[in-house]
């Protein structure tokens, strides 16, 4: 997640409509609810790492986007969820450190009322290619 979160955050803030609806993307808030506004938290873990070839890593991550909205705002949370899906469904995340070759939605839930806060989740599987040099290609 160290390399992936900044790219996710850039993608999130590039969509002005999503920023208007969901305000901010946080990394790993877990079950902590910020009840003051609508926001999105993202958590991730490596679920697959069997594709090692030389020095190139191709891990698969599972990312869970959790969108939370205060009070009586199920329509606003649903609209933000649609915009979040529109922003991340095409799977193009590029950074100097990695390239995402596949970003696939695997699960969606909500919005539903949880402890007075409307909550919705989207889960994506990301196939990430880290940009490291294979020994045969290194200039020495």
TORMARDO-706140 format. One line per field, with one value per residue: x, y, z of N, C-alpha, C, O, CB in turn; residue in one letter. Coordinates in steps of 0.05 Angstrom, whole numbers, plus 32768, in hexadecimal, padded with zeros to 4 digits. Glycine has a CB too. Layout:
nc1 = (X,...) $
nc2 = (Y,...) $
nc3 = (Z,...) $
cac1 = (X,...) $
cac2 = (Y,...) $
cac3 = (Z,...) $
cc1 = (X,...) $
cc2 = (Y,...) $
cc3 = (Z,...) $
oc1 = (X,...) $
oc2 = (Y,...) $
oc3 = (Z,...) $
cbc1 = (X,...) $
cbc2 = (Y,...) $
cbc3 = (Z,...) $
code = (A,...) $
***
This chain:
nc1 = (8010,802A,8040,8014,7FE9,7FF4,7FEC,7FB7,7FA0,7FAD,7F8F,7F5C,7F56,7F59,7F28,7EFA,7EC3,7EBD,7EDC,7EBE,7E90,7EA3,7ECC,7F03,7F39,7F50,7F84,7F7E,7F59,7F39,7F0C,7F02,7ED7,7ECD,7EA3,7E95,7E91,7E88,7EB2,7EE8,7F08,7F41,7F58,7F8A,7FA6,7FD8,7FC5,7FD6,8013,8032,804C,8082,80BA,80FB,8113,80E3,80A7,8064,8032,7FEF,7FBE,7F8A,7F5C,7F35,7F04,7EE5,7EAD,7E93,7E5D,7E3F,7E04,7DC3,7DCC,7DC7,7DBF,7DE7,7E15,7E0E,7E11,7E46,7E5F,7E54,7E71,7EA5,7EAC,7EAA,7ED9,7F02,7EFA,7F11,7F46,7F78,7FB1,7FEC,8030,8072,8087,8068,8039,7FF5,7FD8,7FA8,7F69,7F35,7EF2,7ED9,7EB3,7E7A,7E56,7E1F,7E01,7DFB,7DDF,7E09,7E15,7DFF,7E17,7E1B,7E33,7E5C,7E7C,7EB0,7ED4,7F11,7F3C,7F7F,7FB1,7FF2,802C,806C,809E,80D8,811C,812F,8165,8182,8179,8192,81BB,81FE) $
nc2 = (7FE8,8017,802E,802F,804E,8088,808D,807D,80A6,80D3,80C7,80C8,80FE,8118,8114,8140,8141,8114,8123,814D,8132,8108,811D,810D,80DE,80AC,8085,8046,804C,8028,8011,8041,8076,80B3,80DE,8110,811E,810A,80D7,80AF,8073,804A,8008,7FD6,7F97,7F66,7F31,7F0B,7EF1,7ED5,7EDC,7EE7,7EF9,7EF7,7F34,7F4F,7F61,7F4B,7F55,7F46,7F6F,7F79,7FAA,7FD0,7FFF,802A,804F,8082,80A5,80DB,80DF,80E7,80D6,80B0,80B2,80D6,80B9,808C,80A5,80B8,8087,8073,8097,808D,8059,8064,8081,805D,802D,8024,8016,802E,803E,805D,8064,807B,8050,8022,7FFD,7FF4,7FBC,7FA4,7FB3,7FA0,7F9F,7F7C,7F77,7F97,7FBE,7FDB,801E,8019,8020,8028,802A,805F,8078,807C,804A,802F,7FFF,7FEF,7FBD,7FAF,7F89,7F8E,7F87,7F8F,7FA8,7FAE,7FDE,7FCB,7FBD,7F87,7F59,7F4E,7F7A,7FA5,7FDE,7FDF) $
nc3 = (8000,8008,7FD9,7FB9,7FCF,7FC9,7F90,7F8B,7FA9,7F89,7F5C,7F72,7F83,7F53,7F3B,7F3E,7F4A,7F6A,7F96,7FA8,7FB9,7FDC,7FF9,8013,800E,8037,8054,806E,809D,80B4,80E4,80FB,8101,80E1,80F1,80DF,80A9,8064,804C,8030,803E,8032,8032,802C,8016,8007,7FE0,7FBF,7FA7,7F82,7F53,7F4B,7F24,7F16,7F2A,7F28,7F43,7F48,7F68,7F81,7F99,7FC9,7FCE,7FF9,7FF6,8021,802A,8050,806C,808F,80B9,809C,8063,8036,7FFF,7FED,7FFB,7FDA,7FA8,7FAA,7FAD,7F79,7F5B,7F6E,7F5C,7F25,7F20,7F2D,7F11,7EDD,7EE4,7EDB,7EF6,7EFF,7F10,7F23,7F3D,7F35,7F0B,7F00,7EE7,7EE6,7F00,7F24,7F37,7F6E,7F95,7FB0,7FDF,8002,8002,804A,808B,80C1,8102,8105,80DA,8094,806A,8036,800D,7FDF,7FBF,7FA0,7F76,7F68,7F38,7F3B,7F1D,7F30,7F24,7F1B,7F0B,7EE3,7EEC,7EBC,7E9D,7EB5,7EB7,7EBF) $
cac1 = (8000,803C,8043,7FFA,7FD7,7FF7,7FE0,7F9A,7F98,7FAE,7F78,7F44,7F55,7F57,7F0C,7EEF,7EA8,7EC1,7EE6,7EA7,7E7E,7EAF,7EE0,7F1F,7F41,7F62,7F90,7F7D,7F4C,7F2D,7EF1,7EFF,7EC4,7ECE,7E86,7E91,7E8C,7E8B,7ECE,7EEE,7F21,7F49,7F6B,7F93,7FB9,7FE1,7FB7,7FE3,802E,803E,8055,809D,80CC,8114,810E,80CA,8091,8049,801F,7FD3,7FB4,7F6D,7F57,7F19,7EFD,7ECD,7EA2,7E81,7E4F,7E31,7DE8,7DAF,7DD6,7DCC,7DC0,7E01,7E28,7E0A,7E1C,7E63,7E68,7E54,7E88,7EBD,7EAD,7EB0,7EF5,7F16,7EF3,7F21,7F5E,7F91,7FC2,8008,8042,808E,808E,8058,8023,7FDF,7FD1,7F8C,7F5A,7F1B,7EE0,7ED1,7E9D,7E6F,7E41,7E15,7E05,7DEB,7DE2,7E19,7E1A,7DF8,7E27,7E17,7E4D,7E5B,7E97,7EB8,7EED,7F1F,7F55,7F93,7FC9,8006,8047,8080,80B2,80F4,812B,8138,8183,818C,8175,819F,81D3,8213) $
cac2 = (8000,802E,803A,8030,8062,80A2,808C,807D,80C1,80E5,80C0,80D1,811C,8121,8114,8156,8139,8101,8132,815C,811F,80F7,812D,8105,80C2,80A6,806A,8034,8054,8010,8015,805C,8086,80D0,80E4,812C,8123,80F3,80D2,8094,8067,8033,7FF5,7FC2,7F82,7F55,7F18,7EF8,7EFA,7EBD,7EE1,7EF2,7EF1,7F06,7F4A,7F5D,7F57,7F4F,7F4D,7F4D,7F7C,7F7D,7FC4,7FD5,801B,802C,806A,8087,80BF,80E1,80E5,80DD,80DC,8098,80BA,80E2,80A3,807C,80B5,80B8,806C,8071,80A7,807E,8043,806F,808A,8047,8015,801F,8009,803A,804B,805C,8072,8074,8038,800A,8000,7FE2,7FB0,7F9C,7FBC,7F94,7FA0,7F61,7F77,7FB1,7FBC,7FF4,8029,8010,8030,801B,803C,807B,8082,806C,803E,801F,7FF5,7FE4,7FAE,7FAB,7F7A,7F9C,7F78,7FA4,7FA2,7FC1,7FE6,7FC6,7FB3,7F6B,7F5A,7F4D,7F95,7FBA,7FEA,7FDF) $
cac3 = (8000,800A,7FBF,7FAB,7FD9,7FBB,7F76,7F90,7FB2,7F71,7F4B,7F80,7F83,7F37,7F35,7F4F,7F53,7F80,7FAD,7FB2,7FC7,7FF1,8007,8017,800F,804E,8053,8085,80B5,80C0,80F0,8107,80F2,80E3,80ED,80D8,808D,8052,8045,8026,8048,8022,803F,8018,801E,7FF1,7FE1,7FAC,7FA1,7F77,7F38,7F4A,7F0F,7F1B,7F3D,7F23,7F54,7F3D,7F7C,7F7F,7FB1,7FCD,7FDA,8002,7FF9,8033,8029,8067,806B,80A8,80BA,8089,8048,8026,7FE2,7FE9,7FFC,7FC2,7F92,7FAD,7FA5,7F5C,7F51,7F75,7F49,7F0B,7F21,7F2F,7F01,7EC5,7EEB,7ED2,7F0A,7EF6,7F22,7F1D,7F4C,7F2D,7EF8,7F05,7ECE,7EE8,7F18,7F20,7F4E,7F75,7FA8,7FB8,7FF3,800E,801D,805F,80A4,80D4,8119,80FF,80C3,807C,8062,801E,8007,7FC5,7FC0,7F87,7F74,7F57,7F30,7F3A,7F13,7F3B,7F0F,7F23,7EF4,7EE2,7EEB,7EA0,7E91,7EC5,7EAC,7ED4) $
cc1 = (8011,803E,8027,7FE9,7FDB,7FEA,7FC2,7F90,7F99,7F96,7F5E,7F41,7F52,7F3A,7EFE,7ED3,7EAA,7ECA,7ECF,7E94,7E8A,7EC6,7EFC,7F22,7F55,7F6D,7F8C,7F70,7F3E,7F11,7EEE,7EEC,7EC9,7EB2,7E80,7E8A,7E8D,7EA8,7ED1,7F08,7F27,7F5D,7F73,7FA5,7FC0,7FD3,7FC5,7FFF,803E,804C,8071,80AE,80E5,810F,80F4,80B4,8076,8035,8002,7FCA,7F95,7F6A,7F3A,7F15,7EE4,7EC5,7E8F,7E76,7E3F,7E13,7DD6,7DB7,7DDA,7DCE,7DDC,7E17,7E26,7E15,7E3B,7E6E,7E68,7E6B,7EA3,7EC1,7EB5,7ECE,7F08,7F11,7F05,7F3C,7F78,7F9E,7FDF,8019,805E,8095,807F,8045,800E,7FD6,7FB4,7F80,7F3D,7F0A,7ED6,7EB9,7E94,7E58,7E38,7E09,7DF1,7DF2,7DF1,7E20,7E15,7E07,7E21,7E32,7E49,7E78,7E99,7ED2,7EF8,7F37,7F67,7FAA,7FDE,8021,805A,8095,80CE,8102,8133,8156,818E,818A,8184,81B8,81E8,822C) $
cc2 = (8019,803D,803F,8048,807E,80A3,808C,8099,80D5,80E0,80CB,80EF,8127,8123,8128,8150,8126,8110,8143,814A,8112,8104,8123,80E7,80BE,808A,805D,803F,803D,8016,8030,806C,80A4,80D9,8100,8131,8108,80F0,80B5,808B,804F,8022,7FE1,7FAE,7F72,7F3A,7F02,7F03,7EE3,7EC3,7EED,7EE7,7F03,7F1B,7F59,7F50,7F5E,7F45,7F54,7F58,7F7B,7F97,7FC7,7FF3,801C,804A,806D,80A3,80C3,80E3,80D8,80E2,80C3,809F,80C5,80CC,8092,808B,80B5,809C,8068,8080,809A,8067,804D,8077,8073,802F,8010,8014,8015,804A,8047,806E,806C,8059,801F,8012,7FEC,7FD7,7FA6,7FA7,7FB4,7F95,7F83,7F60,7F94,7FAC,7FD8,8006,801D,801F,801F,802F,8059,8087,8070,8064,802D,8016,7FEB,7FD5,7FAA,7F99,7F88,7F89,7F8E,7F9A,7FB7,7FC6,7FE3,7FB9,7F96,7F6B,7F5B,7F69,7FAB,7FC4,7FEB,7FED) $
cc3 = (8000,7FEF,7FB2,7FB5,7FCC,7F9F,7F78,7F97,7F9B,7F60,7F57,7F7E,7F67,7F2E,7F48,7F59,7F6B,7F99,7FB9,7FC2,7FDF,8000,8006,8017,8025,804A,806E,809E,80C3,80CA,80FD,80F5,80F7,80DD,80E3,80BB,807D,804C,803B,8033,8036,8032,802A,8024,8006,7FF4,7FD0,7FA6,7F95,7F5C,7F37,7F33,7F11,7F30,7F39,7F34,7F48,7F52,7F75,7F9A,7FB1,7FDB,7FE1,8007,800B,8033,8040,8065,8084,80A4,80A6,806C,8037,8008,7FDB,7FE9,7FE3,7FAA,7F93,7FA6,7F87,7F50,7F57,7F62,7F2D,7F09,7F20,7F1E,7EE9,7ECB,7EE2,7EE9,7F02,7F09,7F1A,7F29,7F42,7F16,7F00,7EEA,7ECE,7F02,7F14,7F39,7F54,7F88,7FAD,7FCC,7FFC,7FFA,8031,8079,80B8,80EA,8113,80E8,80AB,8071,8049,8019,7FEA,7FC9,7FA4,7F8A,7F60,7F51,7F2A,7F30,7F1E,7F25,7F1B,7F0B,7EF8,7EDF,7ECF,7E93,7E9F,7EB6,7EC3,7ECB) $
oc1 = (8008,803C,8024,7FDC,7FC7,7FDF,7FB4,7F7C,7F87,7F8A,7F4C,7F2B,7F4A,7F33,7EF9,7ECC,7E9B,7EC1,7ECD,7E89,7E7D,7ED1,7F0D,7F10,7F6A,7F5F,7F96,7F7B,7F38,7F00,7ED9,7EF1,7ECA,7EAB,7E69,7E7F,7E92,7EB6,7EBE,7F1C,7F15,7F70,7F63,7FB3,7FB1,7FD5,7FBF,8003,8055,8055,8078,80AF,80E3,8107,80F0,80B0,8072,802A,7FFD,7FCD,7F89,7F74,7F28,7F21,7ECF,7ED4,7E7C,7E84,7E31,7E09,7DDA,7DA9,7DEE,7DDD,7DE7,7E29,7E3A,7E21,7E48,7E84,7E7B,7E78,7EB5,7ED8,7EC5,7EDB,7F1D,7F21,7F08,7F4A,7F8C,7F96,7FE8,8010,8062,80A9,8089,8041,8014,7FCC,7FA8,7F8D,7F2F,7F13,7ECD,7EAB,7EA4,7E49,7E49,7E07,7DDA,7E08,7DE8,7E2F,7E25,7E04,7E22,7E45,7E35,7E8B,7E86,7EE4,7EE9,7F44,7F5E,7FB6,7FDB,802B,8058,809D,80DB,80F6,813B,8161,81A3,8199,8184,81C8,81E2,823F) $
oc2 = (802F,8055,8052,8055,808A,80B7,8099,80A2,80E6,80F3,80D5,80F9,813E,8132,8122,8158,8129,810A,8145,8153,810F,80F8,8130,80D9,80CC,8078,8066,803A,803E,8020,8035,8070,80AD,80DD,8108,8146,80F3,8103,80A5,809A,8041,802D,7FDB,7FB2,7F70,7F2E,7EEB,7F1A,7EDF,7EB0,7EFA,7ECF,7F1B,7F14,7F6D,7F38,7F75,7F30,7F67,7F4B,7F7B,7F9B,7FC1,7FFF,8010,805B,805E,80B6,80B1,80E8,80C1,80F1,80C1,8092,80C0,80CD,808A,807E,80B3,809A,805C,8077,809B,8062,8041,8075,8075,801D,7FF9,800A,8007,8060,8031,8083,8059,804D,8008,8029,7FD5,7FE6,7FA1,7FA4,7FBF,7F8D,7F75,7F4C,7FA6,7F99,7FEA,7FFF,8018,802A,8009,8041,806B,809F,8057,8073,801F,8025,7FE0,7FE0,7FA1,7F99,7F8E,7F7E,7F9D,7F86,7FCE,7FB4,7FF7,7FAD,7F8D,7F7C,7F68,7F6E,7FC2,7FB4,7FF7,7FEF) $
oc3 = (7FF9,7FEE,7FA3,7FA5,7FC5,7F98,7F68,7F8E,7F99,7F55,7F49,7F77,7F64,7F1C,7F5F,7F70,7F7E,7FAF,7FD1,7FD7,7FF4,8012,7FF9,8020,8025,803F,8083,80B4,80DB,80BB,8108,80DE,810D,80C5,80E0,80B4,8089,8047,803E,8033,802D,803E,8018,8038,7FF2,8009,7FD3,7FA1,7F9C,7F4F,7F24,7F30,7F0E,7F47,7F46,7F34,7F3E,7F50,7F65,7FAE,7F9C,7FF2,7FD1,8019,8003,803B,8043,805E,808D,808E,809F,805F,802A,7FFA,7FC6,7FD9,7FD8,7F98,7F7E,7F9A,7F7C,7F3D,7F47,7F59,7F20,7EF4,7F12,7F1D,7EE1,7EB9,7EE0,7EF0,7EFF,7F11,7F0B,7F20,7F46,7F10,7F06,7ED9,7EB9,7F17,7F04,7F4F,7F43,7F8A,7FAD,7FCA,7FFE,7FE2,802B,807B,80C0,80E6,811A,80E2,80AD,806F,8046,801F,7FDF,7FD6,7F92,7F9F,7F4A,7F64,7F17,7F39,7F17,7F17,7F23,7EFA,7F0D,7ED0,7ECB,7E80,7E97,7EAB,7ED8,7EDA) $
cbc1 = (7FED,8058,8053,7FEB,7FDB,8014,7FEA,7F92,7FAB,7FC8,7F76,7F46,7F6D,7F66,7EFF,7EEE,7E98,7ED5,7EFD,7E97,7E74,7EB9,7ED8,7F2B,7F4C,7F54,7FAE,7F97,7F37,7F3D,7EEC,7F1B,7EA7,7EE4,7E77,7EA9,7EA1,7E7A,7EE1,7EF0,7F20,7F55,7F5F,7FA0,7FAC,8001,7F9A,7FD3,803D,802A,8042,80AB,80BF,811E,8125,80C2,8093,8045,8026,7FC2,7FBE,7F60,7F60,7F12,7EF8,7ED3,7E94,7E91,7E3E,7E3B,7DE4,7D93,7DF0,7DB5,7DAA,7E07,7E24,7DEC,7E11,7E6B,7E55,7E39,7E87,7EBB,7E91,7E9F,7EF9,7F17,7ED7,7F23,7F5D,7F8D,7FBC,800C,803C,80A0,8088,8049,802D,7FC7,7FE3,7F8A,7F5D,7F1E,7EC7,7EE8,7EA4,7E64,7E4A,7E2B,7E03,7DEE,7DC7,7E34,7E37,7DFC,7E46,7E07,7E59,7E50,7E9E,7EBA,7EE9,7F28,7F50,7F9D,7FC4,8009,8049,808D,80AD,80F5,8145,812A,818E,817D,8158,81A7,81CE,8219) $
cbc2 = (8000,8025,8028,8017,8065,80AA,8073,8069,80CA,80E0,80A2,80C9,8127,810F,80F8,8170,812C,80EB,8145,8169,810A,80DE,8130,8112,80B8,80A9,806B,802C,806A,8005,7FFF,806A,807F,80DC,80DF,813C,8137,80F6,80D7,8093,8060,803C,7FE8,7FD0,7F6F,7F52,7F1B,7EF5,7F05,7EA7,7EF4,7EEC,7EF3,7F13,7F5D,7F5B,7F64,7F40,7F5A,7F34,7F99,7F65,7FDB,7FC5,802A,8022,806F,8083,80C3,80FA,8102,80E9,80EB,8084,80CD,80F7,8092,8076,80D2,80BF,8057,807D,80C4,8074,8035,8088,809A,803F,8016,8038,7FEE,804D,803F,8065,806B,808A,803B,7FFF,7FFB,7FF0,7F99,7F7D,7FDB,7F76,7FB2,7F53,7F69,7FC0,7FAB,8001,8047,7FF1,8039,800E,8038,808B,8082,807C,802D,802F,7FDE,7FFA,7F93,7FC6,7F5C,7FB6,7F65,7FB1,7FA0,7FB6,8003,7FB3,7FC4,7F5A,7F42,7F39,7F9B,7FAF,8007,7FC3) $
cbc3 = (8018,8013,7FAC,7FAF,7FF7,7FBA,7F66,7FA5,7FC8,7F61,7F47,7F9E,7F91,7F24,7F38,7F3F,7F3C,7F79,7FA4,7F9A,7FB3,7FE4,8023,8030,7FF3,8069,804C,808B,80AF,80D6,8104,810A,80F9,80CF,8106,80E0,8081,8038,805D,8007,8066,8007,8059,8001,8034,7FF1,7FD8,7F92,7FBA,7F73,7F2B,7F65,7EF2,7F00,7F3C,7F05,7F71,7F22,7F97,7F75,7FB3,7FDD,7FC7,801B,7FDE,804F,800D,8081,8053,80B4,80B8,808F,804A,802A,7FDB,7FFE,8016,7FBE,7F93,7FCA,7FB2,7F51,7F5E,7F93,7F47,7F05,7F3A,7F4C,7EF8,7EB5,7EE2,7EBA,7F27,7ED9,7F40,7F27,7F68,7F45,7EDA,7F14,7EC7,7EE7,7F1C,7F17,7F48,7F83,7FC3,7F9E,800C,801C,801C,8064,80AF,80C7,8123,8117,80CA,8067,8078,8005,801B,7FAF,7FD0,7F7B,7F6B,7F65,7F17,7F56,7EF4,7F55,7F05,7F3C,7EF0,7ECB,7EF9,7E8F,7E91,7EE0,7EA1,7EDE) $
code = (X,X,X,X,X,X,X,X,X,X,X,X,X,X,X,X,X,X,X,X,X,X,X,X,X,X,X,X,X,X,X,X,X,X,X,X,X,X,X,X,X,X,X,X,X,X,X,X,X,X,X,X,X,X,X,X,X,X,X,X,X,X,X,X,X,X,X,X,X,X,X,X,X,X,X,X,X,X,X,X,X,X,X,X,X,X,X,X,X,X,X,X,X,X,X,X,X,X,X,X,X,X,X,X,X,X,X,X,X,X,X,X,X,X,X,X,X,X,X,X,X,X,X,X,X,X,X,X,X,X,X,X,X,X,X,X,X,X,X,X) $
***
